[in-house]
Amino acid sequence: MQVNMPFIRSNLFILRDICPADYLDYFEVGKDFETTKYLTWGPLTKPIEAMWLIENINMIRPIEGLPIGYAIVDPRTNKMIGTIDFHTYYSGQNAAEIGFCLHKNYWNRGIISKALRQMIIVGFEHLKLDKIIVGHVRENIGCRNVVLKNDFRYERVVINGFKDKESDTYKDIIYYSIYRYEYERGILKWQ
């Protein structure tokens, strides 16, 4: 898979590669329990943990054949306010899975929904993927709404696929996908 990603600018956000200089902003995003509740990482307790994530997850992705991942940046302040990335590649399907998080002060502004649309475009046009996948914990209604708003279709559920940090119980993960032919035929409502 192509590892270089295009720079994207809109009136709501900038998407650019995450870099080590983002670690303090990454910490601000990741230190909040509510923001990271349904993620496999976090909440962060020290800025050094954010640096570790960047250096040991994002920066080594190109070695694994994946893009580094995007920092979602507020164009007014040039501050990183979240991340969105292709975190897993399934070579047998030429598919990649998207993950995202956004500082809670920026929720409900359409930022993630529009960033996800940009990732769909990048995934099919730049990375030449055949399928894009998004998963969320069943209880994460906000994520579900973003996924459905962007025309992803239900694919499967993984029972007890996520260990909840708060209750120490396991939760189901629901997966959705969009295929290249759906995108190319222009049948996505937002196109």
MIDOSE-1310 file (N, C-alpha, C; in nm, 2 decimals, decimal comma, always signed):
residues 191
mqvn	+0,08/-0,12/+0,00/+0,00/+0,00/+0,00/+0,09/+0,12/+0,00; +0,04/+0,23/-0,07/+0,11/+0,36/-0,07/+0,12/+0,41/+0,07; +0,23/+0,47/+0,11/+0,24/+0,52/+0,25/+0,24/+0,67/+0,25; +0,26/+0,74/+0,14/+0,26/+0,89/+0,14/+0,11/+0,93/+0,12
mpfi	+0,07/+1,03/+0,21/-0,07/+1,08/+0,20/-0,07/+1,22/+0,16; -0,17/+1,26/+0,09/-0,18/+1,40/+0,04/-0,22/+1,50/+0,16; -0,17/+1,62/+0,15/-0,21/+1,72/+0,25/-0,35/+1,77/+0,21; -0,44/+1,78/+0,31/-0,58/+1,82/+0,28/-0,61/+1,94/+0,36
rsnl	-0,67/+2,05/+0,30/-0,71/+2,16/+0,38/-0,86/+2,19/+0,34; -0,94/+2,22/+0,45/-1,08/+2,26/+0,43/-1,10/+2,38/+0,53; -1,22/+2,43/+0,53/-1,25/+2,54/+0,62/-1,26/+2,49/+0,76; -1,28/+2,36/+0,78/-1,30/+2,30/+0,92/-1,17/+2,25/+0,98
filr	-1,08/+2,20/+0,89/-0,96/+2,13/+0,94/-0,86/+2,12/+0,83; -0,74/+2,09/+0,88/-0,63/+2,05/+0,79/-0,59/+1,90/+0,83; -0,57/+1,82/+0,73/-0,52/+1,68/+0,75/-0,38/+1,68/+0,70; -0,28/+1,65/+0,79/-0,14/+1,64/+0,76/-0,08/+1,53/+0,84
dicp	+0,03/+1,48/+0,80/+0,10/+1,37/+0,87/+0,12/+1,41/+1,02; +0,10/+1,31/+1,11/+0,13/+1,33/+1,25/+0,28/+1,34/+1,25; +0,34/+1,42/+1,34/+0,48/+1,43/+1,36/+0,52/+1,44/+1,51; +0,64/+1,41/+1,54/+0,68/+1,41/+1,69/+0,65/+1,55/+1,76
adyl	+0,65/+1,66/+1,68/+0,62/+1,79/+1,74/+0,48/+1,80/+1,79; +0,39/+1,71/+1,75/+0,25/+1,71/+1,79/+0,23/+1,65/+1,93; +0,33/+1,60/+2,00/+0,31/+1,52/+2,11/+0,23/+1,59/+2,23; +0,25/+1,72/+2,25/+0,18/+1,79/+2,35/+0,03/+1,81/+2,31
dyfe	+0,00/+1,84/+2,19/-0,14/+1,84/+2,14/-0,20/+1,70/+2,15; -0,13/+1,60/+2,11/-0,18/+1,46/+2,12/-0,21/+1,43/+2,26; -0,13/+1,47/+2,36/-0,16/+1,45/+2,50/-0,28/+1,52/+2,54; -0,31/+1,64/+2,50/-0,43/+1,71/+2,53/-0,55/+1,64/+2,48
vgkd	-0,54/+1,58/+2,36/-0,65/+1,50/+2,31/-0,67/+1,37/+2,39; -0,56/+1,30/+2,41/-0,57/+1,17/+2,47/-0,58/+1,16/+2,62; -0,57/+1,27/+2,69/-0,57/+1,26/+2,84/-0,71/+1,25/+2,89; -0,81/+1,28/+2,81/-0,95/+1,28/+2,85/-1,01/+1,14/+2,84
fett	-1,07/+1,09/+2,96/-1,13/+0,96/+2,96/-1,24/+0,95/+2,86; -1,33/+1,05/+2,85/-1,44/+1,04/+2,77/-1,40/+1,03/+2,62; -1,30/+1,10/+2,58/-1,25/+1,10/+2,44/-1,19/+0,96/+2,41; -1,12/+0,90/+2,50/-1,05/+0,77/+2,47/-1,13/+0,65/+2,53
kylt	-1,24/+0,67/+2,58/-1,32/+0,56/+2,64/-1,33/+0,43/+2,55; -1,36/+0,46/+2,42/-1,38/+0,34/+2,33/-1,26/+0,31/+2,24; -1,14/+0,36/+2,28/-1,02/+0,34/+2,21/-0,93/+0,23/+2,28; -0,84/+0,17/+2,20/-0,75/+0,07/+2,26/-0,64/+0,13/+2,35
wgpl	-0,63/+0,26/+2,34/-0,52/+0,33/+2,42/-0,59/+0,45/+2,50; -0,52/+0,49/+2,60/-0,57/+0,61/+2,68/-0,65/+0,57/+2,79; -0,69/+0,66/+2,88/-0,64/+0,80/+2,87/-0,49/+0,81/+2,91; -0,43/+0,91/+2,85/-0,29/+0,93/+2,87/-0,27/+1,01/+3,00
tkpi	-0,17/+0,98/+3,08/-0,14/+1,05/+3,21/-0,02/+1,14/+3,20; +0,07/+1,12/+3,10/+0,18/+1,21/+3,09/+0,21/+1,24/+2,94; +0,27/+1,35/+2,91/+0,30/+1,39/+2,77/+0,39/+1,28/+2,71; +0,48/+1,22/+2,78/+0,57/+1,13/+2,73/+0,50/+1,01/+2,67
eamw	+0,38/+0,98/+2,72/+0,30/+0,87/+2,66/+0,26/+0,90/+2,52; +0,22/+1,03/+2,50/+0,18/+1,07/+2,36/+0,30/+1,06/+2,27; +0,42/+1,10/+2,32/+0,54/+1,09/+2,23/+0,57/+0,94/+2,20; +0,55/+0,85/+2,30/+0,57/+0,71/+2,27/+0,47/+0,66/+2,16
lien	+0,35/+0,70/+2,17/+0,25/+0,66/+2,07/+0,29/+0,71/+1,93; +0,34/+0,83/+1,92/+0,38/+0,88/+1,79/+0,50/+0,81/+1,74; +0,60/+0,79/+1,82/+0,73/+0,73/+1,78/+0,71/+0,58/+1,76; +0,63/+0,51/+1,84/+0,63/+0,36/+1,83/+0,50/+0,31/+1,76
inmi	+0,41/+0,39/+1,73/+0,29/+0,35/+1,65/+0,29/+0,42/+1,51; +0,28/+0,55/+1,52/+0,26/+0,63/+1,39/+0,39/+0,62/+1,31; +0,50/+0,66/+1,36/+0,63/+0,67/+1,28/+0,68/+0,54/+1,23; +0,64/+0,43/+1,28/+0,69/+0,30/+1,23/+0,59/+0,24/+1,13
rpie	+0,48/+0,30/+1,11/+0,38/+0,25/+1,01/+0,43/+0,23/+0,87; +0,51/+0,33/+0,82/+0,56/+0,31/+0,68/+0,65/+0,18/+0,67; +0,72/+0,14/+0,77/+0,80/+0,02/+0,77/+0,70/-0,10/+0,75; +0,58/-0,09/+0,81/+0,48/-0,19/+0,80/+0,39/-0,18/+0,68
glpi	+0,42/-0,08/+0,59/+0,35/-0,06/+0,47/+0,22/+0,02/+0,49; +0,21/+0,10/+0,60/+0,09/+0,18/+0,62/+0,13/+0,33/+0,63; +0,04/+0,42/+0,59/+0,07/+0,56/+0,61/+0,08/+0,60/+0,76; +0,16/+0,70/+0,79/+0,18/+0,74/+0,93/+0,05/+0,77/+1,00
gyai	-0,04/+0,84/+0,94/-0,17/+0,88/+1,00/-0,18/+1,03/+1,00; -0,30/+1,08/+0,99/-0,32/+1,22/+0,99/-0,34/+1,28/+1,13; -0,28/+1,40/+1,14/-0,32/+1,49/+1,25/-0,44/+1,57/+1,20; -0,54/+1,58/+1,27/-0,65/+1,67/+1,24/-0,62/+1,80/+1,31
vdpr	-0,60/+1,91/+1,23/-0,55/+2,03/+1,28/-0,66/+2,14/+1,26; -0,67/+2,22/+1,37/-0,76/+2,34/+1,36/-0,69/+2,45/+1,28; -0,75/+2,49/+1,16/-0,68/+2,58/+1,08/-0,66/+2,72/+1,14; -0,75/+2,75/+1,24/-0,74/+2,89/+1,30/-0,62/+2,89/+1,40
tnkm	-0,59/+2,78/+1,46/-0,49/+2,78/+1,57/-0,36/+2,70/+1,53; -0,37/+2,62/+1,43/-0,27/+2,53/+1,39/-0,24/+2,42/+1,49; -0,33/+2,40/+1,58/-0,32/+2,30/+1,69/-0,38/+2,17/+1,65; -0,32/+2,06/+1,67/-0,37/+1,93/+1,65/-0,49/+1,90/+1,75
igti	-0,60/+1,87/+1,69/-0,72/+1,84/+1,77/-0,77/+1,70/+1,77; -0,70/+1,62/+1,69/-0,74/+1,48/+1,68/-0,66/+1,40/+1,58; -0,70/+1,28/+1,56/-0,63/+1,19/+1,46/-0,73/+1,11/+1,38; -0,69/+1,08/+1,26/-0,76/+0,99/+1,18/-0,66/+0,92/+1,09
dfht	-0,68/+0,78/+1,08/-0,57/+0,71/+1,01/-0,62/+0,57/+0,96; -0,55/+0,52/+0,87/-0,57/+0,38/+0,82/-0,47/+0,30/+0,91; -0,52/+0,24/+1,02/-0,44/+0,17/+1,11/-0,41/+0,02/+1,09; -0,49/-0,04/+1,00/-0,47/-0,18/+0,97/-0,50/-0,20/+0,82
yysg	-0,41/-0,28/+0,76/-0,42/-0,32/+0,62/-0,45/-0,47/+0,61; -0,55/-0,50/+0,53/-0,58/-0,65/+0,50/-0,54/-0,67/+0,36; -0,42/-0,73/+0,34/-0,37/-0,74/+0,20/-0,45/-0,84/+0,12; -0,51/-0,94/+0,17/-0,59/-1,04/+0,10/-0,72/-0,97/+0,04
qnaa	-0,76/-0,86/+0,10/-0,88/-0,79/+0,05/-0,85/-0,66/-0,01; -0,72/-0,62/-0,01/-0,68/-0,48/-0,04/-0,77/-0,38/+0,03; -0,78/-0,40/+0,16/-0,87/-0,32/+0,24/-0,79/-0,26/+0,36; -0,84/-0,15/+0,41/-0,78/-0,09/+0,52/-0,89/-0,04/+0,62
eigf	-0,85/-0,04/+0,75/-0,95/+0,00/+0,85/-0,91/+0,14/+0,90; -1,01/+0,22/+0,92/-0,99/+0,36/+0,97/-1,02/+0,37/+1,12; -0,94/+0,44/+1,19/-0,97/+0,48/+1,33/-0,96/+0,63/+1,34; -1,03/+0,69/+1,44/-1,02/+0,83/+1,46/-1,06/+0,87/+1,60
clhk	-1,01/+0,98/+1,64/-1,05/+1,04/+1,77/-1,04/+1,19/+1,76; -1,12/+1,26/+1,84/-1,12/+1,41/+1,83/-1,14/+1,46/+1,97; -1,07/+1,57/+2,00/-1,08/+1,64/+2,13/-1,23/+1,67/+2,15; -1,28/+1,64/+2,27/-1,42/+1,66/+2,29/-1,47/+1,80/+2,28
nywn	-1,38/+1,90/+2,29/-1,42/+2,04/+2,27/-1,46/+2,07/+2,12; -1,43/+1,97/+2,03/-1,46/+1,99/+1,89/-1,57/+1,89/+1,84; -1,63/+1,82/+1,93/-1,74/+1,73/+1,89/-1,86/+1,81/+1,84; -1,94/+1,74/+1,76/-2,07/+1,79/+1,71/-2,05/+1,91/+1,62
rgii	-1,94/+1,92/+1,55/-1,92/+2,03/+1,45/-1,91/+1,98/+1,31; -1,92/+1,85/+1,29/-1,91/+1,79/+1,16/-1,77/+1,76/+1,12; -1,67/+1,78/+1,20/-1,53/+1,76/+1,17/-1,50/+1,62/+1,14; -1,53/+1,53/+1,22/-1,50/+1,39/+1,20/-1,57/+1,33/+1,08
skal	-1,70/+1,37/+1,06/-1,77/+1,32/+0,95/-1,71/+1,37/+0,82; -1,67/+1,49/+0,81/-1,61/+1,54/+0,68/-1,46/+1,49/+0,67; -1,39/+1,47/+0,78/-1,26/+1,41/+0,77/-1,27/+1,26/+0,72; -1,37/+1,19/+0,77/-1,39/+1,05/+0,72/-1,42/+1,05/+0,57
rqmi	-1,50/+1,15/+0,52/-1,52/+1,15/+0,38/-1,39/+1,17/+0,30; -1,31/+1,26/+0,35/-1,18/+1,28/+0,29/-1,10/+1,15/+0,29; -1,10/+1,07/+0,40/-1,03/+0,94/+0,41/-1,09/+0,84/+0,30; -1,22/+0,85/+0,28/-1,28/+0,76/+0,18/-1,22/+0,79/+0,04
ivgf	-1,22/+0,92/+0,01/-1,16/+0,97/-0,12/-1,02/+0,93/-0,13; -0,94/+0,96/-0,03/-0,80/+0,92/-0,03/-0,78/+0,77/-0,04; -0,86/+0,70/+0,03/-0,85/+0,55/+0,03/-0,87/+0,49/-0,11; -0,97/+0,54/-0,18/-1,01/+0,48/-0,31/-0,93/+0,54/-0,42
ehlk	-0,90/+0,67/-0,42/-0,83/+0,74/-0,53/-0,68/+0,74/-0,52; -0,63/+0,76/-0,40/-0,49/+0,77/-0,38/-0,42/+0,64/-0,34; -0,49/+0,57/-0,25/-0,43/+0,44/-0,20/-0,48/+0,32/-0,29; -0,58/+0,34/-0,37/-0,63/+0,24/-0,46/-0,68/+0,12/-0,39
ldki	-0,75/+0,14/-0,27/-0,81/+0,03/-0,19/-0,93/-0,02/-0,26; -0,97/-0,14/-0,23/-1,09/-0,20/-0,28/-1,20/-0,19/-0,18; -1,16/-0,17/-0,05/-1,26/-0,17/+0,06/-1,21/-0,09/+0,17; -1,29/-0,02/+0,24/-1,26/+0,06/+0,36/-1,35/+0,02/+0,47
ivgh	-1,29/-0,01/+0,59/-1,36/-0,06/+0,70/-1,35/+0,04/+0,82; -1,46/+0,04/+0,90/-1,46/+0,12/+1,02/-1,53/+0,03/+1,12; -1,48/+0,03/+1,24/-1,54/-0,05/+1,35/-1,56/+0,04/+1,47; -1,66/+0,01/+1,55/-1,69/+0,08/+1,68/-1,75/-0,01/+1,78
vren	-1,72/+0,02/+1,91/-1,79/-0,05/+2,02/-1,94/-0,02/+2,01; -2,02/-0,12/+2,03/-2,16/-0,11/+2,02/-2,22/+0,01/+2,09; -2,17/+0,04/+2,21/-2,22/+0,15/+2,29/-2,18/+0,29/+2,24; -2,09/+0,30/+2,15/-2,04/+0,43/+2,10/-2,14/+0,48/+1,99
igcr	-2,24/+0,54/+2,03/-2,35/+0,59/+1,94/-2,30/+0,70/+1,86; -2,22/+0,79/+1,91/-2,16/+0,90/+1,83/-2,08/+0,85/+1,71; -2,00/+0,75/+1,73/-1,92/+0,69/+1,62/-2,02/+0,62/+1,52; -2,11/+0,55/+1,57/-2,21/+0,48/+1,48/-2,28/+0,59/+1,39
nvvl	-2,32/+0,70/+1,45/-2,39/+0,80/+1,37/-2,30/+0,86/+1,26; -2,17/+0,88/+1,29/-2,08/+0,93/+1,19/-2,06/+0,83/+1,08; -2,04/+0,70/+1,12/-2,02/+0,59/+1,02/-2,14/+0,58/+0,93; -2,26/+0,58/+0,98/-2,38/+0,57/+0,90/-2,41/+0,69/+0,81
kndf	-2,37/+0,81/+0,87/-2,39/+0,93/+0,79/-2,30/+0,93/+0,67; -2,19/+0,86/+0,67/-2,10/+0,85/+0,56/-2,12/+0,73/+0,47; -2,24/+0,67/+0,48/-2,28/+0,56/+0,40/-2,21/+0,42/+0,41; -2,14/+0,40/+0,52/-2,09/+0,27/+0,55/-2,20/+0,18/+0,57
ryer	-2,19/+0,05/+0,53/-2,29/-0,05/+0,55/-2,24/-0,16/+0,65; -2,34/-0,20/+0,73/-2,31/-0,30/+0,83/-2,24/-0,43/+0,76; -2,14/-0,48/+0,83/-2,07/-0,60/+0,77/-2,08/-0,71/+0,87; -2,04/-0,69/+1,00/-2,03/-0,80/+1,09/-2,02/-0,74/+1,23
vvin	-2,04/-0,83/+1,33/-2,01/-0,80/+1,47/-1,91/-0,90/+1,53; -1,82/-0,85/+1,61/-1,73/-0,93/+1,69/-1,78/-0,93/+1,83; -1,83/-1,04/+1,88/-1,88/-1,05/+2,02/-1,76/-1,04/+2,11; -1,77/-0,96/+2,22/-1,67/-0,94/+2,32/-1,53/-0,91/+2,26
gfkd	-1,53/-0,82/+2,16/-1,40/-0,79/+2,10/-1,32/-0,67/+2,16; -1,38/-0,61/+2,26/-1,32/-0,49/+2,32/-1,33/-0,49/+2,47; -1,22/-0,47/+2,54/-1,23/-0,47/+2,68/-1,25/-0,33/+2,73; -1,36/-0,31/+2,80/-1,40/-0,18/+2,85/-1,32/-0,14/+2,97
kesd	-1,26/-0,02/+2,96/-1,16/+0,02/+3,07/-1,24/+0,05/+3,20; -1,36/+0,10/+3,19/-1,43/+0,15/+3,31/-1,49/+0,03/+3,38; -1,56/-0,06/+3,31/-1,63/-0,17/+3,38/-1,55/-0,30/+3,38; -1,43/-0,30/+3,31/-1,35/-0,42/+3,30/-1,43/-0,54/+3,25
tykd	-1,53/-0,51/+3,16/-1,60/-0,61/+3,09/-1,57/-0,61/+2,94; -1,62/-0,70/+2,87/-1,60/-0,71/+2,72/-1,72/-0,66/+2,65; -1,70/-0,58/+2,54/-1,80/-0,52/+2,46/-1,79/-0,57/+2,32; -1,90/-0,57/+2,25/-1,91/-0,61/+2,11/-1,85/-0,49/+2,02
iiyy	-1,79/-0,53/+1,91/-1,74/-0,43/+1,81/-1,82/-0,46/+1,68; -1,88/-0,35/+1,63/-1,96/-0,36/+1,50/-1,87/-0,30/+1,39; -1,86/-0,38/+1,28/-1,78/-0,33/+1,17/-1,87/-0,30/+1,05; -1,83/-0,20/+0,98/-1,90/-0,15/+0,86/-1,80/-0,13/+0,75
siyr	-1,85/-0,13/+0,62/-1,75/-0,11/+0,51/-1,82/-0,03/+0,40; -1,73/+0,02/+0,31/-1,77/+0,07/+0,18/-1,67/+0,01/+0,08; -1,73/-0,04/-0,03/-1,65/-0,10/-0,14/-1,62/+0,00/-0,25; -1,51/-0,02/-0,32/-1,47/+0,07/-0,43/-1,58/+0,08/-0,53
yeye	-1,65/-0,02/-0,57/-1,76/-0,01/-0,67/-1,87/+0,09/-0,62; -1,90/+0,09/-0,49/-2,00/+0,18/-0,44/-1,95/+0,33/-0,46; -1,83/+0,35/-0,43/-1,77/+0,48/-0,45/-1,76/+0,52/-0,60; -1,72/+0,43/-0,68/-1,70/+0,46/-0,82/-1,83/+0,48/-0,89
rgil	-1,94/+0,42/-0,85/-2,07/+0,43/-0,91/-2,14/+0,56/-0,86; -2,08/+0,62/-0,76/-2,14/+0,75/-0,71/-2,27/+0,73/-0,63; -2,28/+0,61/-0,57/-2,41/+0,58/-0,50/-2,40/+0,62/-0,35; -2,29/+0,68/-0,31/-2,29/+0,73/-0,17/-2,36/+0,86/-0,16
kwq	-2,45/+0,88/-0,07/-2,54/+1,00/-0,06/-2,46/+1,13/-0,05; -2,35/+1,13/+0,01/-2,27/+1,25/+0,03/-2,19/+1,29/-0,10; -2,18/+1,20/-0,20/-2,10/+1,23/-0,31/-2,16/+1,34/-0,40
